[in-house]
Amino acid sequence: MDGSLDLINEAEELQGGNVLYENYRYVVDKGQSPLRIDKYLMVRIENASRNKIQQAADGNYIKVNGKEVKSNYKVKPLDVIQIFLPTAPRDVEIIPQNIPLDIVYEDEYLLIVNKPSQMVVHPAYGNYDGTLVNALTYYLNPLSLQNGEICYDAVKTKPLLVHRIDKNTTGLLVIAKTEEAQTKLAEQFYYHTIERTYTALVWGDFQEDEGTVDANVARDEKDRKRMAVCSEDKGKNAVTHWQVIERFGYTTLIRCKLETGRTHQIRVHMKHIGHPLFNDETYGGDQILKGTTFSKYKQFILNCFDMLPRQALHATTLGFKHPATGKDMFFTSELPSDMQNVLEKWRRYIDNKDRAENNDAL
């Protein structure tokens, strides 16, 4: 297992950083005397200096018995120590699983997948199977399951991730088949030459038809599972360009073009400007933020939440230069049925509301 604990931010940048993965777990011996955790781990993790371990602790990546600790914590007998990182441990066995995939494009270097909701991209702590990578491993190695048994020797081609999208976000992902393709695609993401647009339903109406959010993003100091806008001297620069597609008064359908690709960027930026994504539980969009107090309207919103039990966000387009040919590639994905159904419901609601108001005016 790779022992390096540095470059955590860069790992988040290149890999998407949507989830923290358990990379190490230790149970302290019964006879262990009190010892600072940085000293304890330094002799157990290969190539890990004390300074690197302290950086991990300062970033809240180290937990003892389920709670975050700092580097001066003194370990006690039977303490359970966990170290979480944005990158998955390299020795996790990927189980090939025959899970249906929506393959938009494929050649010998890469493939484009239209990811459904509720699917985690990569195996991680608590989600070791049923992920996109499990499905792709089987798809690229169809003989990996023989007579119902997993045949790891048959796994020749591994899907190589270039970026990720959240579990409950749908849409387009590019997957590399070769290390060279992965490197060249990762460079395009790093230098922000990838073209990506997302479609989102957000709370509230906008005064303008388009705009830009330019605000640094970092992990929320109070909740490591969330991201938050921070001062310019902290976090990473993040830029989101938005444009109104359709207005519903209480909500708005928008198109977001990413200039950078930070974790939860659209979700955080929209919350920052007062327009959380519709039904985004993590960032407060699962509450009725705009509209009337009538019970009929409340029931309408709850019905919408039931139809779309996730944040209303879809990775709609993806453009890049082919890593082998240099040809411009561009792909588009239609909105999934759950978002389409909720949008139709909003259109009918607004039409009925306008009709009722016109009748009252007569």
Protein Blocks (a to p, Z undefined) as FASTA:
>chain_A
ZZbfghklmmmmmnoomaccdfbdcdddfklccddfklmmmmmmghiafklmmmmmmnop
aceehiacdfkbccdehiacddddfbdcfklccdddddddddfbdcfkbccddddehiaf
bdcehiaghilklmmmmmmmmmlpgghiacfklmmbdcddfbdcdfklgcjddddfbfkl
mmmmmmmmmnopaccddddddedjdfbfbdcddddddddfklmkbccdddfkgcjddddd
dddfbdghjaccdddddfbdcehklmmmmmmnopacehilknopapcfbdcfbfklmmmm
mmmmmmmgcccdddfbccdddfklopacdddddddfklmmmmmmmmmmmmmmmmmmmmmm
ZZ
